Amino acid sequence: MACIAVTPVAHMSTETLRITEIFHSLQGETRTSGLPTVFVRLTGCPLRCQYCDTAYAFSGGELHSLDDILAQVAGWNPRHVCVTGGEPLAQPNCIALLKRLCDAGYQVSLETSGALDVAAVDARVSRVVDLKTPGSGELSRNRYENMFLLGQHDQVKFVICSREDYEWARSKLIEFNLPQRVGEVLFSPSFQQVQARELAEWIIADNLPVRFQLQLHKLLWNDEPGH
């Protein structure tokens, strides 16, 4: 009896994620600011920060398999991929997506509120943890244990809404030794709440070891979805 060669069927992931949008733009903030990046925006967030600019990602979205997400990302042939939200870690399969993106050779970052445990995130991912200031309205949601899991590959962001927020953030630099612990500490003025120049002058006056940043996507595209 002749042997019949059987071609193995490629493994297809059955894991899914609810996605609000996948798009190609310039990174508007963090250490890769200004670099072309593909953004994968996951749907849903357990927080309600008063300055949130992505409330449209709180609900809705469409289910996509990990294979479909990887295929869409590959269509732009990117070097950098940012997984964001919403709060991406609110969906458990985000962990698998991050690993798959790293395995594909991309430089991957994760934008997370820091309210959820980041321990399971692939070590190749740059975790950008937004530590919530008093002015955010979500101070109580901070999971400070995350600060001790971060390293030089990671970043901590503070969105500053007032002088009180600035002084609180400055105290956290010392409490968690952040300038030595992580690769970047980022201070951003909350849009239309603190003047950018004012925050810049506070940082200069105190000679803080932080990176001042503006959100380029707001300046270039007025924060339109898909940018």
Phi and psi in degrees as GROMACS dihedral restraints (atoms count N, CA, C in turn):
[ dihedral_restraints ]
;  ai    aj    ak    al  type     phi  dphi    fc
    3     4     5     6     1   -71.6    20    10
    4     5     6     7     1   142.8    20    10
    6     7     8     9     1   -81.1    20    10
    7     8     9    10     1   138.9    20    10
    9    10    11    12     1  -107.9    20    10
   10    11    12    13     1   121.8    20    10
   12    13    14    15     1   -73.1    20    10
   13    14    15    16     1   132.3    20    10
   15    16    17    18     1  -111.0    20    10
   16    17    18    19     1   121.9    20    10
   18    19    20    21     1   -78.3    20    10
   19    20    21    22     1   123.3    20    10
   21    22    23    24     1   -63.6    20    10
   22    23    24    25     1   142.2    20    10
   24    25    26    27     1   -80.8    20    10
   25    26    27    28     1   130.0    20    10
   27    28    29    30     1   -61.2    20    10
   28    29    30    31     1   141.1    20    10
   30    31    32    33     1   -67.7    20    10
   31    32    33    34     1   128.3    20    10
   33    34    35    36     1  -113.9    20    10
   34    35    36    37     1   127.2    20    10
   36    37    38    39     1   -71.1    20    10
   37    38    39    40     1   136.3    20    10
   39    40    41    42     1   -97.0    20    10
   40    41    42    43     1    -1.3    20    10
   42    43    44    45     1   -73.5    20    10
   43    44    45    46     1   141.3    20    10
   45    46    47    48     1  -129.8    20    10
   46    47    48    49     1   160.4    20    10
   48    49    50    51     1  -137.4    20    10
   49    50    51    52     1   147.7    20    10
   51    52    53    54     1   -88.6    20    10
   52    53    54    55     1   120.2    20    10
   54    55    56    57     1  -115.0    20    10
   55    56    57    58     1   132.6    20    10
   57    58    59    60     1   -83.9    20    10
   58    59    60    61     1   -43.8    20    10
   60    61    62    63     1  -165.2    20    10
   61    62    63    64     1   152.9    20    10
   63    64    65    66     1  -129.2    20    10
   64    65    66    67     1   125.5    20    10
   66    67    68    69     1  -150.9    20    10
   67    68    69    70     1   164.0    20    10
   69    70    71    72     1  -113.1    20    10
   70    71    72    73     1   126.2    20    10
   72    73    74    75     1  -156.2    20    10
   73    74    75    76     1  -165.8    20    10
   75    76    77    78     1   -94.5    20    10
   76    77    78    79     1   139.7    20    10
   78    79    80    81     1   -64.0    20    10
   79    80    81    82     1   126.7    20    10
   81    82    83    84     1   -89.0    20    10
   82    83    84    85     1   -14.3    20    10
   84    85    86    87     1  -155.6    20    10
   85    86    87    88     1  -173.4    20    10
   87    88    89    90     1    71.1    20    10
   88    89    90    91     1  -173.9    20    10
   90    91    92    93     1   -69.9    20    10
   91    92    93    94     1   -17.6    20    10
   93    94    95    96     1  -100.0    20    10
   94    95    96    97     1    21.3    20    10
   96    97    98    99     1   -51.8    20    10
   97    98    99   100     1   132.9    20    10
   99   100   101   102     1    91.3    20    10
  100   101   102   103     1    -8.8    20    10
  102   103   104   105     1   -91.4    20    10
  103   104   105   106     1   139.6    20    10
  105   106   107   108     1   -57.1    20    10
  106   107   108   109     1   132.6    20    10
  108   109   110   111     1  -146.7    20    10
  109   110   111   112     1   142.7    20    10
  111   112   113   114     1   -94.2    20    10
  112   113   114   115     1   129.8    20    10
  114   115   116   117     1  -106.1    20    10
  115   116   117   118     1   131.6    20    10
  117   118   119   120     1  -113.0    20    10
  118   119   120   121     1   106.5    20    10
  120   121   122   123     1   -98.9    20    10
  121   122   123   124     1   113.0    20    10
  123   124   125   126     1   -82.8    20    10
  124   125   126   127     1   151.7    20    10
  126   127   128   129     1   -89.4    20    10
  127   128   129   130     1   143.6    20    10
  129   130   131   132     1   101.5    20    10
  130   131   132   133     1   143.5    20    10
  132   133   134   135     1  -160.2    20    10
  133   134   135   136     1   132.1    20    10
  135   136   137   138     1   -82.8    20    10
  136   137   138   139     1    -6.4    20    10
  138   139   140   141     1  -102.0    20    10
  139   140   141   142     1   161.8    20    10
  141   142   143   144     1  -138.3    20    10
  142   143   144   145     1    68.2    20    10
  144   145   146   147     1   -63.3    20    10
  145   146   147   148     1   138.2    20    10
  147   148   149   150     1   -66.2    20    10
  148   149   150   151     1   -21.1    20    10
  150   151   152   153     1  -101.0    20    10
  151   152   153   154     1    10.3    20    10
  153   154   155   156     1   -54.4    20    10
  154   155   156   157     1   133.2    20    10
  156   157   158   159     1  -109.5    20    10
  157   158   159   160     1    10.0    20    10
  159   160   161   162     1  -130.8    20    10
  160   161   162   163     1    40.1    20    10
  162   163   164   165     1   -61.2    20    10
  163   164   165   166     1   -23.0    20    10
  165   166   167   168     1   -65.1    20    10
  166   167   168   169     1   -14.4    20    10
  168   169   170   171     1   -93.9    20    10
  169   170   171   172     1     4.4    20    10
  171   172   173   174     1   -67.2    20    10
  172   173   174   175     1   -31.7    20    10
  174   175   176   177     1  -146.7    20    10
  175   176   177   178     1   175.5    20    10
  177   178   179   180     1    83.9    20    10
  178   179   180   181     1  -132.7    20    10
  180   181   182   183     1    73.9    20    10
  181   182   183   184     1   177.3    20    10
  183   184   185   186     1  -133.5    20    10
  184   185   186   187     1   146.1    20    10
  186   187   188   189     1   -75.2    20    10
  187   188   189   190     1   132.1    20    10
  189   190   191   192     1  -132.7    20    10
  190   191   192   193     1   142.7    20    10
  192   193   194   195     1   -73.5    20    10
  193   194   195   196     1   159.0    20    10
  195   196   197   198     1   -60.9    20    10
  196   197   198   199     1   -37.2    20    10
  198   199   200   201     1   -61.5    20    10
  199   200   201   202     1   -41.3    20    10
  201   202   203   204     1   -66.1    20    10
  202   203   204   205     1   -41.9    20    10
  204   205   206   207     1   -61.8    20    10
  205   206   207   208     1   -46.2    20    10
  207   208   209   210     1   -61.8    20    10
  208   209   210   211     1   -37.7    20    10
  210   211   212   213     1   -67.1    20    10
  211   212   213   214     1   -41.7    20    10
  213   214   215   216     1   -65.0    20    10
  214   215   216   217     1   -43.1    20    10
  216   217   218   219     1   -59.9    20    10
  217   218   219   220     1   -45.0    20    10
  219   220   221   222     1   -62.2    20    10
  220   221   222   223     1   -25.7    20    10
  222   223   224   225     1   -60.4    20    10
  223   224   225   226     1   -23.8    20    10
  225   226   227   228     1   -95.3    20    10
  226   227   228   229     1    -4.0    20    10
  228   229   230   231     1    49.6    20    10
  229   230   231   232     1    52.9    20    10
  231   232   233   234     1   -82.6    20    10
  232   233   234   235     1   163.1    20    10
  234   235   236   237     1   -97.1    20    10
  235   236   237   238     1   -35.8    20    10
  237   238   239   240     1  -115.7    20    10
  238   239   240   241     1   136.7    20    10
  240   241   242   243     1  -130.9    20    10
  241   242   243   244     1   132.1    20    10
  243   244   245   246     1  -117.9    20    10
  244   245   246   247     1   123.6    20    10
  246   247   248   249     1   -97.6    20    10
  247   248   249   250     1   121.8    20    10
  249   250   251   252     1  -139.7    20    10
  250   251   252   253     1  -169.6    20    10
  252   253   254   255     1  -153.9    20    10
  253   254   255   256     1  -146.8    20    10
  255   256   257   258     1    49.1    20    10
  256   257   258   259     1  -161.5    20    10
  258   259   260   261     1  -117.3    20    10
  259   260   261   262     1   100.9    20    10
  261   262   263   264     1   -60.3    20    10
  262   263   264   265     1   -34.3    20    10
  264   265   266   267     1   -72.7    20    10
  265   266   267   268     1    -5.7    20    10
  267   268   269   270     1   -68.6    20    10
  268   269   270   271     1   -18.4    20    10
  270   271   272   273     1  -103.9    20    10
  271   272   273   274     1   115.5    20    10
  273   274   275   276     1   -54.9    20    10
  274   275   276   277     1   -33.8    20    10
  276   277   278   279     1   -72.0    20    10
  277   278   279   280     1    -4.0    20    10
  279   280   281   282     1   -58.4    20    10
  280   281   282   283     1   -36.1    20    10
  282   283   284   285     1   -60.7    20    10
  283   284   285   286     1   -44.1    20    10
  285   286   287   288     1   -66.8    20    10
  286   287   288   289     1   -38.3    20    10
  288   289   290   291     1   -61.4    20    10
  289   290   291   292     1   -45.1    20    10
  291   292   293   294     1   -59.8    20    10
  292   293   294   295     1   -42.6    20    10
  294   295   296   297     1   -63.6    20    10
  295   296   297   298     1   -44.7    20    10
  297   298   299   300     1   -61.4    20    10
  298   299   300   301     1   -40.6    20    10
  300   301   302   303     1   -64.8    20    10
  301   302   303   304     1   -41.5    20    10
  303   304   305   306     1   -64.5    20    10
  304   305   306   307     1   -42.8    20    10
  306   307   308   309     1   -61.3    20    10
  307   308   309   310     1   -28.9    20    10
  309   310   311   312     1   -78.2    20    10
  310   311   312   313     1    -5.4    20    10
  312   313   314   315     1    96.7    20    10
  313   314   315   316     1     6.5    20    10
  315   316   317   318     1   -80.5    20    10
  316   317   318   319     1   155.2    20    10
  318   319   320   321     1   -86.4    20    10
  319   320   321   322     1   113.5    20    10
  321   322   323   324     1  -112.3    20    10
  322   323   324   325     1   135.3    20    10
  324   325   326   327     1  -124.1    20    10
  325   326   327   328     1   153.3    20    10
  327   328   329   330     1  -123.8    20    10
  328   329   330   331     1   124.0    20    10
  330   331   332   333     1   -99.5    20    10
  331   332   333   334     1   113.6    20    10
  333   334   335   336     1  -133.2    20    10
  334   335   336   337     1   150.5    20    10
  336   337   338   339     1   -69.8    20    10
  337   338   339   340     1   -21.8    20    10
  339   340   341   342     1    84.4    20    10
  340   341   342   343     1     3.7    20    10
  342   343   344   345     1   -80.9    20    10
  343   344   345   346     1   -16.2    20    10
  345   346   347   348     1  -115.7    20    10
  346   347   348   349     1   155.2    20    10
  348   349   350   351     1   -63.4    20    10
  349   350   351   352     1   127.7    20    10
  351   352   353   354     1  -100.4    20    10
  352   353   354   355     1     5.5    20    10
  354   355   356   357     1   -60.3    20    10
  355   356   357   358     1   -35.1    20    10
  357   358   359   360     1   -84.0    20    10
  358   359   360   361     1    -3.8    20    10
  360   361   362   363     1   -68.4    20    10
  361   362   363   364     1   134.8    20    10
  363   364   365   366     1   -50.2    20    10
  364   365   366   367     1   135.3    20    10
  366   367   368   369     1   -63.7    20    10
  367   368   369   370     1   -18.9    20    10
  369   370   371   372     1   -77.8    20    10
  370   371   372   373     1   -13.3    20    10
  372   373   374   375     1   -84.0    20    10
  373   374   375   376     1   136.8    20    10
  375   376   377   378     1   -84.2    20    10
  376   377   378   379     1   110.4    20    10
  378   379   380   381     1   -85.8    20    10
  379   380   381   382     1   119.1    20    10
  381   382   383   384     1  -103.2    20    10
  382   383   384   385     1   102.2    20    10
  384   385   386   387     1  -100.0    20    10
  385   386   387   388     1   119.6    20    10
  387   388   389   390     1   -89.8    20    10
  388   389   390   391     1   100.2    20    10
  390   391   392   393     1   -78.4    20    10
  391   392   393   394     1   120.6    20    10
  393   394   395   396     1   -76.7    20    10
  394   395   396   397     1   126.0    20    10
  396   397   398   399     1   -82.5    20    10
  397   398   399   400     1   166.0    20    10
  399   400   401   402     1   -54.5    20    10
  400   401   402   403     1   -38.5    20    10
  402   403   404   405     1   -69.5    20    10
  403   404   405   406     1   -14.3    20    10
  405   406   407   408     1   -69.8    20    10
  406   407   408   409     1   -25.2    20    10
  408   409   410   411     1    85.0    20    10
  409   410   411   412     1     1.1    20    10
  411   412   413   414     1  -128.6    20    10
  412   413   414   415     1    29.3    20    10
  414   415   416   417     1   -55.2    20    10
  415   416   417   418     1   -39.2    20    10
  417   418   419   420     1   -68.6    20    10
  418   419   420   421     1   -12.4    20    10
  420   421   422   423     1   -86.8    20    10
  421   422   423   424     1    -8.6    20    10
  423   424   425   426     1   -60.9    20    10
  424   425   426   427     1   131.2    20    10
  426   427   428   429     1  -102.0    20    10
  427   428   429   430     1    90.3    20    10
  429   430   431   432     1   -67.1    20    10
  430   431   432   433     1   -19.4    20    10
  432   433   434   435     1   -58.6    20    10
  433   434   435   436     1   -26.9    20    10
  435   436   437   438     1   -60.7    20    10
  436   437   438   439     1   -31.3    20    10
  438   439   440   441     1   -59.5    20    10
  439   440   441   442     1   -32.1    20    10
  441   442   443   444     1   -83.5    20    10
  442   443   444   445     1    -5.4    20    10
  444   445   446   447     1   -95.7    20    10
  445   446   447   448     1   -10.0    20    10
  447   448   449   450     1   -87.3    20    10
  448   449   450   451     1   155.5    20    10
  450   451   452   453     1  -140.1    20    10
  451   452   453   454     1  -164.1    20    10
  453   454   455   456     1   -66.6    20    10
  454   455   456   457     1   -17.4    20    10
  456   457   458   459     1   -82.3    20    10
  457   458   459   460     1    -9.4    20    10
  459   460   461   462     1  -107.6    20    10
  460   461   462   463     1   171.2    20    10
  462   463   464   465     1  -138.9    20    10
  463   464   465   466     1   147.9    20    10
  465   466   467   468     1  -122.0    20    10
  466   467   468   469     1   131.7    20    10
  468   469   470   471     1  -116.4    20    10
  469   470   471   472     1   141.1    20    10
  471   472   473   474     1  -123.0    20    10
  472   473   474   475     1   125.8    20    10
  474   475   476   477     1   -96.7    20    10
  475   476   477   478     1   116.2    20    10
  477   478   479   480     1   -95.6    20    10
  478   479   480   481     1   120.6    20    10
  480   481   482   483     1  -103.9    20    10
  481   482   483   484     1   -12.7    20    10
  483   484   485   486     1  -166.9    20    10
  484   485   486   487     1   173.6    20    10
  486   487   488   489     1   -62.8    20    10
  487   488   489   490     1   -37.4    20    10
  489   490   491   492     1   -59.3    20    10
  490   491   492   493     1   -44.7    20    10
  492   493   494   495     1   -59.8    20    10
  493   494   495   496     1   -42.2    20    10
  495   496   497   498     1   -59.9    20    10
  496   497   498   499     1   -47.2    20    10
  498   499   500   501     1   -67.0    20    10
  499   500   501   502     1   -35.9    20    10
  501   502   503   504     1   -64.2    20    10
  502   503   504   505     1   -46.1    20    10
  504   505   506   507     1   -63.5    20    10
  505   506   507   508     1   -40.1    20    10
  507   508   509   510     1   -60.8    20    10
  508   509   510   511     1   -37.9    20    10
  510   511   512   513     1   -67.7    20    10
  511   512   513   514     1   -32.8    20    10
  513   514   515   516     1   -70.9    20    10
  514   515   516   517     1   -29.0    20    10
  516   517   518   519     1   -56.6    20    10
  517   518   519   520     1   -42.4    20    10
  519   520   521   522     1   -76.5    20    10
  520   521   522   523     1   -46.0    20    10
  522   523   524   525     1   -57.5    20    10
  523   524   525   526     1   -41.3    20    10
  525   526   527   528     1  -107.3    20    10
  526   527   528   529     1     9.1    20    10
  528   529   530   531     1    51.0    20    10
  529   530   531   532     1    43.7    20    10
  531   532   533   534     1   -63.8    20    10
  532   533   534   535     1   -40.5    20    10
  534   535   536   537     1   -59.4    20    10
  535   536   537   538     1   -28.9    20    10
  537   538   539   540     1   -90.7    20    10
  538   539   540   541     1   -25.9    20    10
  540   541   542   543     1   -79.3    20    10
  541   542   543   544     1   -42.2    20    10
  543   544   545   546     1  -115.7    20    10
  544   545   546   547     1   167.1    20    10
  546   547   548   549     1   -73.0    20    10
  547   548   549   550     1   -36.2    20    10
  549   550   551   552     1  -142.6    20    10
  550   551   552   553     1   138.4    20    10
  552   553   554   555     1  -114.3    20    10
  553   554   555   556     1   125.3    20    10
  555   556   557   558     1  -115.6    20    10
  556   557   558   559     1   129.6    20    10
  558   559   560   561     1  -114.4    20    10
  559   560   561   562     1   123.7    20    10
  561   562   563   564     1  -122.3    20    10
  562   563   564   565     1   138.7    20    10
  564   565   566   567     1   -75.5    20    10
  565   566   567   568     1   134.1    20    10
  567   568   569   570     1   -64.8    20    10
  568   569   570   571     1   128.5    20    10
  570   571   572   573     1   -56.6    20    10
  571   572   573   574     1   122.7    20    10
  573   574   575   576     1    66.3    20    10
  574   575   576   577     1    16.5    20    10
  576   577   578   579     1  -115.8    20    10
  577   578   579   580     1   -37.6    20    10
  579   580   581   582     1  -127.3    20    10
  580   581   582   583     1   131.8    20    10
  582   583   584   585     1   -67.4    20    10
  583   584   585   586     1   134.6    20    10
  585   586   587   588     1   -57.1    20    10
  586   587   588   589     1   -43.1    20    10
  588   589   590   591     1   -63.5    20    10
  589   590   591   592     1   -37.6    20    10
  591   592   593   594     1   -62.1    20    10
  592   593   594   595     1   -48.3    20    10
  594   595   596   597     1   -62.5    20    10
  595   596   597   598     1   -41.1    20    10
  597   598   599   600     1   -58.8    20    10
  598   599   600   601     1   -41.6    20    10
  600   601   602   603     1   -69.4    20    10
  601   602   603   604     1   -34.6    20    10
  603   604   605   606     1   -62.9    20    10
  604   605   606   607     1   -44.1    20    10
  606   607   608   609     1   -63.5    20    10
  607   608   609   610     1   -43.4    20    10
  609   610   611   612     1   -64.6    20    10
  610   611   612   613     1   -43.8    20    10
  612   613   614   615     1   -60.5    20    10
  613   614   615   616     1   -36.8    20    10
  615   616   617   618     1   -93.8    20    10
  616   617   618   619     1    -3.4    20    10
  618   619   620   621     1    50.9    20    10
  619   620   621   622     1    47.1    20    10
  621   622   623   624     1   -73.0    20    10
  622   623   624   625     1   142.4    20    10
  624   625   626   627     1   -83.4    20    10
  625   626   627   628     1    60.1    20    10
  627   628   629   630     1  -130.7    20    10
  628   629   630   631     1   163.6    20    10
  630   631   632   633     1  -102.6    20    10
  631   632   633   634     1   118.8    20    10
  633   634   635   636     1   -74.3    20    10
  634   635   636   637     1   138.3    20    10
  636   637   638   639     1  -143.8    20    10
  637   638   639   640     1   146.4    20    10
  639   640   641   642     1  -109.6    20    10
  640   641   642   643     1   153.3    20    10
  642   643   644   645     1   -85.6    20    10
  643   644   645   646     1   104.6    20    10
  645   646   647   648     1   -60.7    20    10
  646   647   648   649     1   -34.1    20    10
  648   649   650   651     1   -65.0    20    10
  649   650   651   652     1   -29.6    20    10
  651   652   653   654     1   -71.3    20    10
  652   653   654   655     1   -38.3    20    10
  654   655   656   657     1   -71.6    20    10
  655   656   657   658     1   -37.7    20    10
  657   658   659   660     1   -86.0    20    10
  658   659   660   661     1   -40.7    20    10
  660   661   662   663     1  -127.3    20    10
  661   662   663   664     1    13.9    20    10
  663   664   665   666     1    54.4    20    10
  664   665   666   667     1    33.1    20    10
  666   667   668   669     1    62.3    20    10
  667   668   669   670     1    31.5    20    10
  669   670   671   672     1   -69.3    20    10
  670   671   672   673     1   142.0    20    10
  672   673   674   675     1   -55.9    20    10
  673   674   675   676     1   146.4    20    10
  675   676   677   678     1    87.2    20    10
  676   677   678   679     1     5.1    20    10
